[in-house]
Every structure is written in C-alpha cells, then in structure tokens.
Amino acid sequence: MQVTIGLVDDHQLFLKSLILMLESFKNYDVVVEASNGKELQEKLLAAKLLPDIMLIDVAMPVMDGIETAKWLTETYPAIKLVALSMNDNDNSIIAMIKAGCCAYLLKDTHPTELEKALEAIYTKGYYNGDLVNINYRRLMLTENESIHALISDRDKAFLKLASSDLTYKQIAVLMKVSERTVDSFRETLFQKFNVQSRVGMVMEALRRSLISL
C-alpha cells in the first residue's frame, strides 16, 4: 500500500532533495509540495489526492509552520502532521505539537530514522524519538502496572504546565515550590515515561490522555 506524503518548505534545495529521498523509500509517494502555508492551502484545495502525512517546515515566510499546522488540523484532520526544523528549541516543539503535529523531526535526521518515523506515524499515529533511546536500567514500570496509577495529581499539574511555553523556573513559581522540586518532578516523570526530554515527556502524557492541550 502506498503512503502519500505532502511537503511544505521554503528552502527549495532541501525540498527537492527530500522529495528524492522520500521517493527512494519503499511505499512512499509525494503528492503535493509547496514553499509556504498559503501556497499549500491553494494546492490542497485543488488537489484530487490528499496526503496521508504532511511534513511541515516550522520557519517559513508568508504563513509559518504553526499557522499552517493549525489550518491543516482544522481543515484536514485526517492528515497526520509532522514538524520539520533545524531548531530543537522546546518552545518551538511544543508550539507545533499544540498546533496538531504528532511528531517533530530535525532536518538532519538520518534517512533510516526518517523512514522509521514515517512508518510509525502512519501505523500508530505518532512518533516519539525518545523511545529509541530508552535506558532500561531506569525502567520503573512492570507489564501489569498502569501508568495512570503512578501519576499523582501533582504530577498532572506539572505536566499541564510543562506543555506550555513556561520555563521550569516559572513553573516552580506557579506551583509554589523550589526549582529543585520541579527538577525532581521532571526527572521522575522522565523515568516513568522512559523518555529523555521535555518534549518526549509531554508527548507521552498526551498519548496516554493524562493531559490535553
């Protein structure tokens, strides 16, 4: 079965190179490409075949990745959205997730990893790169334990704030605890979710319906 892909990126050399790479993968066809969100809107509205997955550059002129992702989420909710960027800043990542993206990939991602990510996104509906780097010595869950039973109300409050663009220092102030306590919340949740980053933590919390955006 062929998986259809859409691309929107204002860097033409990268765009064309990515198209060639994707079409070299098995079972992937690029059906729409655009240089910004506005152009993508026009092409999708006239398209006979919609993409299963849309790869979206975060920083674009005319209509950036966040606005493009929001529009796609509202207009074509069945399309799975993936952010592409050179920037791994937490604020950018969380903003794209809030806009509807189910994954955030860096542009220097290895082709093998990209193909693996696309397969996961198509079959599961999400991709969390942190799952590839699980440190099994840190596993705290057994097969019979429910993650929900291990997450306290305080954890959920922290997770909700962590899914915003607040800094950890600001979160500490709002929760009326020390920054060291916030660090403890974060590290404990990293272990419970088997992730290694704030974004991985938030994505796991969303996937498990512990929080909503």
N, CA, C and O of each residue as an XYZ file, in Angstrom:
852
protein
N       0.840     -1.199      0.000
C       0.000      0.000      0.000
C       0.874      1.248      0.000
O       1.799      1.368      0.803
N       0.575      2.169     -0.901
C       1.360      3.392     -0.996
C       0.897      4.428      0.024
O      -0.299      4.652      0.206
N       1.863      5.051      0.681
C       1.582      6.120      1.631
C       1.861      7.439      0.926
O       2.950      7.640      0.387
N       0.886      8.333      0.927
C       1.058      9.612      0.240
C       1.604     10.662      1.202
O       1.201     10.736      2.363
N       2.522     11.464      0.696
C       3.228     12.455      1.504
C       3.055     13.847      0.904
O       3.065     14.011     -0.316
N       2.898     14.842      1.767
C       2.902     16.233      1.349
C       4.064     16.950      2.008
O       4.455     16.606      3.123
N       4.624     17.951      1.327
C       5.770     18.696      1.856
C       5.537     20.194      1.720
O       5.040     20.661      0.695
N       5.896     20.944      2.753
C       5.861     22.403      2.651
C       7.118     22.946      3.308
O       7.324     22.784      4.510
N       7.962     23.599      2.499
C       9.248     24.110      2.971
C       9.717     25.183      1.997
O       9.635     24.993      0.784
N      10.203     26.301      2.509
C      10.591     27.403      1.630
C      11.998     27.269      1.069
O      12.391     28.046      0.199
N      12.762     26.298      1.555
C      14.111     26.080      1.018
C      14.032     25.052     -0.112
O      13.905     23.852      0.131
N      14.110     25.536     -1.329
C      13.866     24.688     -2.487
C      14.861     23.541     -2.635
O      14.480     22.438     -3.027
N      16.126     23.789     -2.326
C      17.121     22.729     -2.449
C      16.816     21.600     -1.472
O      16.879     20.423     -1.827
N      16.488     21.971     -0.246
C      16.128     20.958      0.749
C      14.848     20.236      0.332
O      14.751     19.014      0.448
N      13.871     21.000     -0.152
C      12.600     20.418     -0.562
C      12.792     19.374     -1.660
O      12.271     18.262     -1.564
N      13.535     19.732     -2.693
C      13.731     18.807     -3.812
C      14.549     17.582     -3.382
O      14.294     16.464     -3.831
N      15.536     17.811     -2.507
C      16.353     16.691     -2.018
C      15.509     15.743     -1.175
O      15.663     14.524     -1.252
N      14.623     16.309     -0.377
C      13.766     15.486      0.470
C      12.788     14.672     -0.375
O      12.508     13.514     -0.064
N      12.274     15.274     -1.435
C      11.372     14.548     -2.328
C      12.070     13.326     -2.919
O      11.502     12.235     -2.952
N      13.307     13.517     -3.388
C      14.069     12.409     -3.962
C      14.305     11.317     -2.923
O      14.213     10.126     -3.222
N      14.610     11.741     -1.701
C      14.846     10.767     -0.634
C      13.584      9.971     -0.325
O      13.620      8.744     -0.229
N      12.476     10.678     -0.172
C      11.221     10.009      0.165
C      10.794      9.032     -0.921
O      10.306      7.940     -0.628
N      10.978      9.422     -2.156
C      10.567      8.552     -3.258
C      11.518      7.376     -3.458
O      11.218      6.438     -4.196
N      12.677      7.441     -2.786
C      13.583      6.297     -2.816
C      13.183      5.256     -1.768
O      13.609      4.103     -1.834
N      12.360      5.675     -0.800
C      11.852      4.745      0.203
C      10.776      3.866     -0.435
O      10.156      4.241     -1.431
N      10.573      2.720      0.145
C       9.536      1.821     -0.345
C       8.155      2.305      0.108
O       7.967      2.643      1.277
N       7.206      2.336     -0.803
C       5.795      2.620     -0.487
C       5.483      4.078     -0.145
O       4.479      4.338      0.518
N       6.305      5.035     -0.573
C       6.012      6.433     -0.292
C       5.959      7.236     -1.593
O       6.850      7.131     -2.435
N       4.903      8.037     -1.745
C       4.755      8.901     -2.917
C       4.477     10.331     -2.465
O       3.600     10.560     -1.633
N       5.216     11.286     -3.008
C       4.977     12.694     -2.715
C       3.902     13.189     -3.675
O       4.093     13.157     -4.891
N       2.767     13.648     -3.133
C       1.639     14.037     -3.986
C       1.397     15.546     -3.999
O       0.653     16.041     -4.845
N       2.017     16.286     -3.071
C       1.871     17.735     -3.081
C       3.093     18.363     -2.437
O       3.629     17.840     -1.459
N       3.535     19.491     -2.990
C       4.661     20.237     -2.427
C       4.362     21.724     -2.531
O       3.707     22.172     -3.471
N       4.849     22.485     -1.553
C       4.616     23.926     -1.540
C       5.741     24.611     -0.788
O       6.449     23.978     -0.005
N       5.907     25.909     -1.026
C       7.002     26.653     -0.404
C       6.557     27.443      0.830
O       7.396     27.997      1.541
N       5.252     27.499      1.091
C       4.752     28.149      2.307
C       3.308     27.718      2.535
O       2.712     27.061      1.682
N       2.752     28.085      3.674
C       1.410     27.656      4.021
C       0.331     28.133      3.072
O      -0.602     27.390      2.767
N       0.448     29.369      2.600
C      -0.550     29.910      1.682
C      -0.594     29.123      0.374
O      -1.663     28.777     -0.128
N       0.582     28.853     -0.158
C       0.645     28.079     -1.401
C       0.093     26.677     -1.172
O      -0.583     26.121     -2.038
N       0.380     26.111     -0.010
C      -0.133     24.781      0.307
C      -1.660     24.785      0.358
O      -2.301     23.860     -0.142
N      -2.234     25.810      0.953
C      -3.695     25.918      1.009
C      -4.297     25.839     -0.383
O      -5.244     25.090     -0.624
N      -3.738     26.619     -1.290
C      -4.254     26.645     -2.659
C      -4.141     25.280     -3.329
O      -5.065     24.832     -4.009
N      -2.996     24.622     -3.130
C      -2.779     23.332     -3.784
C      -3.660     22.238     -3.194
O      -4.165     21.389     -3.928
N      -3.845     22.247     -1.898
C      -4.671     21.212     -1.283
C      -6.141     21.378     -1.639
O      -6.847     20.395     -1.863
N      -6.598     22.616     -1.690
C      -7.998     22.863     -2.036
C      -8.326     22.413     -3.454
O      -9.478     22.118     -3.776
N      -7.292     22.365     -4.301
C      -7.491     21.938     -5.691
C      -7.044     20.494     -5.930
O      -7.174     19.977     -7.040
N      -6.521     19.852     -4.897
C      -5.935     18.515     -5.055
C      -6.994     17.434     -5.197
O      -8.044     17.489     -4.557
N      -6.707     16.451     -6.045
C      -7.588     15.294     -6.196
C      -7.210     14.198     -5.201
O      -8.048     13.378     -4.824
N      -5.948     14.187     -4.779
C      -5.463     13.176     -3.842
C      -4.770     13.869     -2.674
O      -3.796     14.595     -2.870
N      -5.266     13.649     -1.470
C      -4.684     14.274     -0.286
C      -3.590     13.389      0.309
O      -3.650     12.165      0.196
N      -2.599     14.001      0.936
C      -1.534     13.204      1.549
C      -1.994     12.550      2.849
O      -2.843     13.088      3.560
N      -1.429     11.394      3.147
C      -1.672     10.744      4.434
C      -0.875     11.457      5.530
O      -1.326     11.589      6.668
N       0.329     11.912      5.150
C       1.246     12.566      6.086
C       1.732     13.869      5.475
O       2.083     13.913      4.296
N       1.756     14.927      6.268
C       2.258     16.220      5.790
C       3.481     16.617      6.610
O       3.410     16.709      7.835
N       4.596     16.849      5.932
C       5.817     17.326      6.576
C       5.859     18.846      6.463
O       5.780     19.394      5.364
N       5.983     19.524      7.605
C       5.831     20.977      7.648
C       7.069     21.658      8.210
O       7.470     21.392      9.343
N       7.667     22.525      7.427
C       8.781     23.337      7.918
C       8.239     24.316      8.965
O       7.188     24.923      8.764
N       8.949     24.465     10.069
C       8.472     25.339     11.142
C       8.597     26.815     10.765
O       7.663     27.595     10.949
N       9.769     27.189     10.234
C      10.036     28.603      9.933
C       9.892     28.867      8.440
O      10.774     28.526      7.653
N       8.765     29.483      8.056
C       8.514     29.813      6.650
C       7.965     31.230      6.554
O       7.326     31.715      7.488
N       8.209     31.893      5.432
C       7.597     33.218      5.222
C       6.137     33.070      4.833
O       5.670     31.962      4.570
N       5.421     34.175      4.795
C       4.017     34.259      4.366
C       3.080     33.598      5.377
O       2.192     34.255      5.920
N       3.274     32.308      5.629
C       2.456     31.564      6.595
C       3.342     30.495      7.208
O       3.708     29.524      6.546
N       3.684     30.678      8.478
C       4.690     29.790      9.089
C       4.121     28.417      9.438
O       2.941     28.137      9.225
N       4.998     27.568      9.980
C       4.616     26.194     10.270
C       3.498     26.064     11.284
O       2.630     25.202     11.144
N       3.506     26.912     12.311
C       2.476     26.831     13.356
C       1.103     27.136     12.770
O       0.153     26.385     12.994
N       0.990     28.229     12.022
C      -0.288     28.589     11.418
C      -0.721     27.559     10.371
O      -1.906     27.252     10.238
N       0.247     27.040      9.641
C      -0.059     26.007      8.641
C      -0.603     24.758      9.309
O      -1.587     24.180      8.849
N       0.042     24.337     10.403
C      -0.399     23.140     11.129
C      -1.794     23.342     11.715
O      -2.620     22.430     11.679
N      -2.060     24.534     12.255
C      -3.393     24.816     12.814
C      -4.462     24.723     11.734
O      -5.526     24.141     11.948
N      -4.171     25.302     10.572
C      -5.137     25.266      9.473
C      -5.387     23.836      9.006
O      -6.529     23.441      8.772
N      -4.311     23.066      8.873
C      -4.453     21.682      8.439
C      -5.249     20.862      9.450
O      -6.076     20.035      9.067
N      -5.002     21.089     10.739
C      -5.720     20.364     11.787
C      -7.213     20.630     11.705
O      -8.027     19.725     11.889
N      -7.565     21.874     11.429
C      -8.975     22.256     11.352
C      -9.631     21.816     10.034
O     -10.789     21.398     10.010
N      -8.871     21.918      8.953
C      -9.450     21.676      7.627
C      -9.342     20.226      7.173
O     -10.259     19.698      6.545
N      -8.224     19.585      7.490
C      -7.990     18.200      7.084
C      -7.526     17.381      8.296
O      -6.365     16.975      8.351
N      -8.401     17.139      9.254
C      -7.991     16.457     10.495
C      -7.460     15.042     10.302
O      -6.788     14.513     11.188
N      -7.746     14.427      9.172
C      -7.280     13.056      8.933
C      -5.801     13.008      8.536
O      -5.164     11.961      8.648
N      -5.254     14.139      8.073
C      -3.846     14.169      7.682
C      -2.970     14.197      8.935
O      -3.195     15.004      9.837
N      -1.992     13.329      8.985
C      -1.058     13.294     10.111
C       0.038     14.323      9.865
O       0.683     14.310      8.817
N       0.248     15.205     10.821
C       1.173     16.320     10.646
C       2.493     16.082     11.358
O       2.530     15.632     12.503
N       3.581     16.397     10.652
C       4.930     16.224     11.197
C       5.713     17.519     11.010
O       5.815     18.034      9.896
N       6.260     18.038     12.092
C       7.071     19.255     12.017
C       8.495     18.909     11.612
O       9.052     17.901     12.045
N       9.075     19.765     10.771
C      10.473     19.626     10.358
C      11.201     20.923     10.675
O      10.708     22.005     10.357
N      12.372     20.823     11.300
C      13.086     22.052     11.655
C      14.560     21.778     11.889
O      14.972     20.644     12.132
N      15.347     22.850     11.808
C      16.753     22.789     12.223
C      16.876     23.101     13.705
O      17.940     22.927     14.298
N      15.778     23.564     14.301
C      15.787     24.063     15.677
C      15.094     23.080     16.606
O      13.948     22.699     16.365
N      15.782     22.663     17.675
C      15.160     21.758     18.631
C      14.766     22.473     19.921
O      14.726     21.869     20.993
N      14.476     23.774     19.800
C      14.042     24.560     20.943
C      12.711     24.044     21.482
O      11.780     23.790     20.717
N      12.627     23.891     22.810
C      11.416     23.349     23.429
C      10.170     24.131     23.051
O       9.130     23.537     22.767
N      10.261     25.452     23.044
C       9.090     26.279     22.744
C       8.555     26.018     21.341
O       7.345     25.938     21.133
N       9.466     25.886     20.383
C       9.050     25.605     19.005
C       8.389     24.237     18.902
O       7.377     24.068     18.221
N       8.973     23.277     19.582
C       8.440     21.917     19.519
C       7.048     21.852     20.124
O       6.129     21.295     19.524
N       6.896     22.417     21.305
C       5.600     22.377     21.988
C       4.545     23.146     21.188
O       3.388     22.730     21.122
N       4.947     24.267     20.581
C       4.005     25.048     19.776
C       3.495     24.231     18.593
O       2.312     24.299     18.260
N       4.366     23.469     17.962
C       3.951     22.656     16.823
C       3.075     21.482     17.268
O       2.139     21.104     16.564
N       3.376     20.910     18.431
C       2.540     19.831     18.953
C       1.146     20.364     19.262
O       0.141     19.727     18.947
N       1.098     21.549     19.886
C      -0.190     22.170     20.193
C      -0.985     22.459     18.916
O      -2.214     22.400     18.907
N      -0.264     22.769     17.849
C      -0.925     23.083     16.579
C      -1.467     21.841     15.881
O      -2.213     21.945     14.907
N      -1.086     20.659     16.383
C      -1.638     19.434     15.824
C      -0.643     18.416     15.310
O      -1.045     17.368     14.804
N       0.654     18.699     15.426
C       1.661     17.757     14.936
C       1.802     16.553     15.874
O       1.732     16.690     17.095
N       2.000     15.390     15.286
C       2.167     14.182     16.083
C       3.630     13.785     16.203
O       3.955     12.784     16.841
N       4.511     14.565     15.594
C       5.952     14.289     15.693
C       6.727     15.542     15.310
O       6.220     16.413     14.603
N       7.959     15.616     15.787
C       8.836     16.748     15.488
C      10.197     16.171     15.117
O      10.868     15.561     15.949
N      10.594     16.364     13.880
C      11.843     15.800     13.385
C      12.817     16.903     12.983
O      12.421     17.910     12.396
N      14.075     16.705     13.300
C      15.103     17.647     12.869
C      15.489     17.361     11.427
O      15.434     16.218     10.974
N      15.876     18.394     10.719
C      16.190     18.238      9.298
C      17.452     17.424      9.048
O      17.687     16.959      7.933
N      18.265     17.254     10.091
C      19.455     16.425      9.904
C      19.225     14.982     10.352
O      20.175     14.224     10.547
N      17.944     14.608     10.514
C      17.598     13.225     10.862
C      18.129     12.275      9.797
O      18.001     12.543      8.603
N      18.720     11.175     10.223
C      19.256     10.194      9.286
C      18.115      9.589      8.463
O      17.031      9.358      9.000
N      18.335      9.329      7.176
C      17.287      8.757      6.326
C      16.636      7.500      6.904
O      15.424      7.318      6.791
N      17.431      6.647      7.515
C      16.880      5.424      8.114
C      15.910      5.760      9.236
O      14.854      5.141      9.369
N      16.284      6.752     10.043
C      15.423      7.180     11.144
C      14.151      7.845     10.610
O      13.068      7.665     11.169
N      14.290      8.610      9.531
C      13.130      9.263      8.925
C      12.140      8.228      8.416
O      10.937      8.348      8.646
N      12.641      7.217      7.730
C      11.758      6.170      7.214
C      11.060      5.440      8.358
O       9.877      5.116      8.265
N      11.792      5.187      9.424
C      11.221      4.527     10.596
C      10.143      5.401     11.231
O       9.092      4.911     11.642
N      10.418      6.702     11.303
C       9.462      7.639     11.890
C       8.179      7.689     11.067
O       7.082      7.662     11.626
N       8.308      7.762      9.744
C       7.134      7.821      8.872
C       6.278      6.563      8.994
O       5.050      6.634      8.976
N       6.926      5.434      9.116
C       6.187      4.177      9.280
C       5.395      4.184     10.588
O       4.234      3.777     10.627
N       6.046      4.658     11.666
C       5.376      4.714     12.967
C       4.206      5.697     12.936
O       3.135      5.425     13.476
N       4.429      6.831     12.301
C       3.385      7.856     12.215
C       2.188      7.334     11.421
O       1.041      7.569     11.801
N       2.445      6.645     10.346
C       1.354      6.130      9.514
C       0.579      5.019     10.217
O      -0.647      4.958     10.127
N       1.298      4.140     10.917
C       0.641      2.985     11.536
C       0.100      3.269     12.936
O      -0.952      2.750     13.309
N       0.812      4.089     13.714
C       0.425      4.336     15.104
C      -0.192      5.718     15.330
O      -0.930      5.931     16.292
N       0.120      6.646     14.431
C      -0.415      7.989     14.585
C       0.482      8.935     15.348
O       0.108     10.084     15.584
N       1.651      8.482     15.735
C       2.597      9.351     16.440
C       3.994      8.749     16.337
O       4.159      7.581     15.984
N       5.005      9.573     16.654
C       6.383      9.086     16.731
C       7.109      9.863     17.800
O       7.127     11.094     17.783
N       7.708      9.149     18.730
C       8.492      9.762     19.791
C       9.901      9.202     19.708
O      10.141      8.055     20.085
N      10.824      9.999     19.219
C      12.188      9.538     19.041
C      12.862      9.105     20.319
O      13.813      8.324     20.284
N      12.383      9.601     21.459
C      12.986      9.207     22.727
C      12.837      7.720     22.988
O      13.639      7.138     23.717
N      11.823      7.098     22.405
C      11.597      5.683     22.655
C      12.742      4.833     22.114
O      12.955      3.704     22.555
N      13.477      5.393     21.149
C      14.603      4.655     20.585
C      15.751      4.582     21.576
O      16.562      3.658     21.523
N      15.825      5.550     22.480
C      16.968      5.667     23.384
C      16.623      5.334     24.830
O      17.192      5.913     25.756
N      15.700      4.411     25.023
C      15.310      4.052     26.386
C      16.509      3.480     27.142
O      17.238      2.634     26.623
N      16.700      3.947     28.363
C      17.710      3.395     29.254
C      16.994      2.380     30.137
O      16.284      2.757     31.069
N      17.179      1.098     29.849
C      16.398      0.069     30.520
C      16.685     -0.018     32.017
O      15.862     -0.551     32.761
N      17.811      0.484     32.472
C      18.094      0.490     33.902
C      17.179      1.440     34.642
O      17.047      1.345     35.863
N      16.533      2.372     33.915
C      15.673      3.359     34.544
C      14.208      2.951     34.504
O      13.350      3.691     34.986
N      13.910      1.785     33.938
C      12.514      1.364     33.852
C      11.924      1.189     35.243
O      12.503      0.519     36.099
N      10.775      1.796     35.453
C      10.116      1.704     36.748
C       8.776      0.971     36.669
O       8.126      0.740     37.689
N       8.373      0.612     35.463
C       7.062      0.008     35.293
C       7.186     -1.477     34.997
O       8.152     -1.901     34.364
N       6.236     -2.261     35.438
C       6.134     -3.657     35.041
C       4.951     -3.767     34.106
O       4.158     -2.833     33.989
N       4.827     -4.911     33.435
C       3.761     -5.069     32.453
C       2.379     -4.941     33.080
O       1.434     -4.535     32.403
N       2.245     -5.277     34.349
C       0.934     -5.265     34.985
C       0.595     -3.952     35.674
O      -0.501     -3.804     36.216
N       1.514     -3.002     35.659
C       1.268     -1.725     36.326
C       0.681     -0.720     35.350
O       1.094     -0.657     34.192
N      -0.245      0.035     35.796
C      -0.841      1.086     34.976
C      -0.120      2.393     35.219
O       0.101      2.783     36.365
N       0.249      3.071     34.144
C       0.930      4.348     34.274
C       0.052      5.361     34.998
O       0.552      6.237     35.704
N      -1.253      5.235     34.818
C      -2.151      6.192     35.464
C      -2.070      6.093     36.980
O      -2.201      7.096     37.682
N      -1.853      4.884     37.481
C      -1.777      4.696     38.923
C      -0.504      5.304     39.509
O      -0.431      5.567     40.710
N       0.480      5.521     38.668
C       1.760      6.053     39.131
C       1.857      7.566     38.996
O       2.833      8.170     39.441
N       0.848      8.179     38.383
C       0.880      9.622     38.159
C      -0.032     10.316     39.170
O      -1.245     10.107     39.168
N       0.549     11.126     40.018
C      -0.216     11.826     41.047
C      -0.876     13.082     40.471
O      -0.576     13.497     39.352
N      -1.774     13.674     41.250
C      -2.392     14.931     40.827
C      -1.347     16.023     40.674
O      -1.459     16.886     39.803
N      -0.331     15.978     41.524
C       0.758     16.971     41.436
C       1.543     16.773     40.140
O       1.939     17.740     39.488
N       1.761     15.514     39.779
C       2.433     15.214     38.508
C       1.633     15.775     37.336
O       2.195     16.369     36.416
N       0.309     15.580     37.380
C      -0.541     16.056     36.289
C      -0.513     17.578     36.195
O      -0.515     18.145     35.103
N      -0.487     18.232     37.361
C      -0.414     19.697     37.359
C       0.889     20.160     36.722
O       0.909     21.116     35.947
N       1.973     19.471     37.058
C       3.272     19.803     36.476
C       3.271     19.550     34.971
O       3.770     20.369     34.199
N       2.710     18.414     34.558
C       2.662     18.072     33.134
C       1.882     19.108     32.335
O       2.284     19.479     31.232
N       0.774     19.572     32.887
C      -0.030     20.576     32.202
C       0.776     21.854     31.999
O       0.734     22.449     30.922
N       1.503     22.277     33.019
C       2.320     23.490     32.900
C       3.503     23.254     31.967
O       3.908     24.156     31.232
N       4.056     22.046     31.996
C       5.202     21.724     31.143
C       4.826     21.691     29.670
O       5.692     21.816     28.804
N       3.524     21.522     29.377
C       3.083     21.501     27.986
C       2.888     22.907     27.418
O       2.537     23.074     26.250
N       3.122     23.913     28.262
C       3.050     25.303     27.807
C       4.447     25.792     27.453
O       5.399     25.011     27.437
N       4.571     27.107     27.166
C       5.883     27.659     26.851
C       6.568     28.249     28.082
O       7.538     28.997     27.956
N       6.065     27.914     29.271
C       6.674     28.398     30.509
C       8.032     27.749     30.742
O       8.239     26.591     30.379
N       8.948     28.481     31.339
C      10.225     27.902     31.728
C      10.021     27.099     33.011
O       9.009     27.256     33.693
N      10.983     26.244     33.333
C      10.878     25.475     34.575
C      10.879     26.408     35.793
O      10.230     26.110     36.796
N      11.589     27.513     35.719
C      11.609     28.479     36.814
C      10.219     29.079     37.017
O       9.761     29.229     38.150
N       9.555     29.420     35.918
C       8.200     29.973     36.001
C       7.210     28.940     36.539
O       6.291     29.269     37.290
N       7.417     27.688     36.140
C       6.558     26.607     36.643
C       6.710     26.468     38.154
O       5.727     26.267     38.868
N       7.947     26.576     38.636
C       8.196     26.486     40.077
C       7.444     27.575     40.829
O       6.872     27.320     41.889
N       7.444     28.782     40.287
C       6.748     29.903     40.926
C       5.246     29.632     40.981
O       4.615     29.830     42.019
N       4.674     29.179     39.863
C       3.236     28.920     39.803
C       2.822     27.779     40.733
O       1.736     27.807     41.313
N       3.691     26.776     40.872
C       3.372     25.643     41.730
C       3.761     25.899     43.186
O       3.479     25.092     44.071
N       4.420     27.049     43.415
C       4.842     27.438     44.759
C       5.777     26.406     45.385
O       5.637     26.031     46.550
N       6.730     25.963     44.575
C       7.755     25.028     45.034
C       9.111     25.533     44.562
O       9.189     26.484     43.784
N      10.160     24.908     45.025
C      11.502     25.307     44.623
C      11.820     24.766     43.233
O      11.169     23.837     42.754
N      12.819     25.353     42.595
C      13.249     24.855     41.283
C      13.781     23.434     41.406
O      13.647     22.636     40.478
N      14.379     23.119     42.540
C      14.892     21.763     42.758
C      13.737     20.753     42.783
O      13.869     19.637     42.281
N      12.609     21.156     43.369
C      11.436     20.268     43.396
C      10.907     20.039     41.988
O      10.530     18.922     41.632
N      10.882     21.098     41.192
C      10.449     20.963     39.796
C      11.388     20.030     39.041
O      10.944     19.207     38.240
N      12.683     20.160     39.299
C      13.661     19.253     38.677
C      13.359     17.805     39.057
O      13.491     16.896     38.237
N      12.953     17.606     40.308
C      12.617     16.266     40.783
C      11.383     15.726     40.077
O      11.350     14.560     39.685
N      10.349     16.586     39.912
C       9.155     16.180     39.157
C       9.551     15.717     37.757
O       9.136     14.657     37.289
N      10.364     16.543     37.108
C      10.758     16.273     35.722
C      11.504     14.940     35.614
O      11.160     14.103     34.779
N      12.515     14.744     36.448
C      13.324     13.535     36.355
C      12.506     12.282     36.675
O      12.697     11.233     36.061
N      11.598     12.401     37.636
C      10.753     11.256     37.975
C       9.846     10.880     36.812
O       9.662      9.700     36.511
N       9.280     11.894     36.162
C       8.401     11.632     35.022
C       9.183     11.129     33.820
O       8.675     10.310     33.054
N      10.408     11.604     33.640
C      11.259     11.056     32.581
C      11.396      9.547     32.771
O      11.325      8.784     31.807
N      11.591      9.125     34.014
C      11.759      7.705     34.307
C      10.459      6.940     34.098
O      10.461      5.853     33.519
N       9.362      7.496     34.560
C       8.070      6.820     34.424
C       7.666      6.647     32.968
O       7.069      5.636     32.599
N       7.993      7.633     32.143
C       7.624      7.579     30.728
C       8.734      6.999     29.852
O       8.524      6.745     28.666
N       9.912      6.792     30.436
C      11.049      6.274     29.668
C      11.444      7.205     28.519
O      11.652      6.766     27.388
N      11.541      8.489     28.832
C      11.932      9.483     27.836
C      13.119     10.280     28.366
O      13.526     10.127     29.518
N      13.664     11.131     27.501
C      14.866     11.861     27.868
C      14.760     13.352     27.591
O      15.770     14.056     27.612
N      13.562     13.840     27.333
C      13.411     15.259     27.045
C      12.040     15.747     27.472
O      11.123     14.952     27.675
N      11.905     17.060     27.606
C      10.620     17.663     27.955
C       9.573     17.347     26.901
O       8.426     17.041     27.227
N       9.962     17.420     25.654
C       9.019     17.160     24.570
C       8.545     15.711     24.601
O       7.356     15.436     24.436
N       9.482     14.788     24.815
C       9.105     13.383     24.916
C       8.137     13.150     26.065
O       7.188     12.377     25.939
N       8.380     13.818     27.179
C       7.509     13.709     28.347
C       6.096     14.200     28.028
O       5.113     13.532     28.349
N       6.002     15.365     27.398
C       4.694     15.929     27.072
C       3.963     15.066     26.054
O       2.758     14.851     26.180
N       4.672     14.569     25.050
C       4.034     13.745     24.030
C       3.502     12.449     24.620
O       2.428     11.985     24.236
N       4.253     11.857     25.558
C       3.780     10.638     26.208
C       2.553     10.924     27.065
O       1.616     10.125     27.098
N       2.555     12.062     27.760
C       1.407     12.440     28.588
C       0.167     12.651     27.723
O      -0.936     12.269     28.112
N       0.346     13.256     26.558
C      -0.765     13.463     25.628
C      -1.259     12.131     25.075
O      -2.464     11.887     25.003
N      -0.329     11.282     24.691
C      -0.688      9.993     24.103
C      -1.462      9.137     25.094
O      -2.375      8.403     24.716
N      -1.091      9.239     26.359
C      -1.749      8.441     27.406
C      -2.971      9.147     27.995
O      -3.575      8.671     28.956
N      -3.325     10.302     27.397
C      -4.508     11.086     27.837
C      -4.424     11.525     29.282
O      -5.442     11.646     29.963
N      -3.201     11.766     29.754
C      -3.022     12.298     31.106
C      -3.256     13.792     31.145
O      -3.636     14.342     32.179
N      -3.029     14.453     30.014
C      -3.298     15.873     29.872
C      -3.908     16.098     28.499
O      -3.875     15.209     27.648
N      -4.458     17.271     28.283
C      -4.961     17.658     26.970
C      -4.563     19.103     26.727
O      -4.409     19.881     27.668
N      -4.396     19.457     25.456
C      -3.998     20.806     25.096
C      -5.202     21.607     24.635
O      -5.065     22.780     24.286
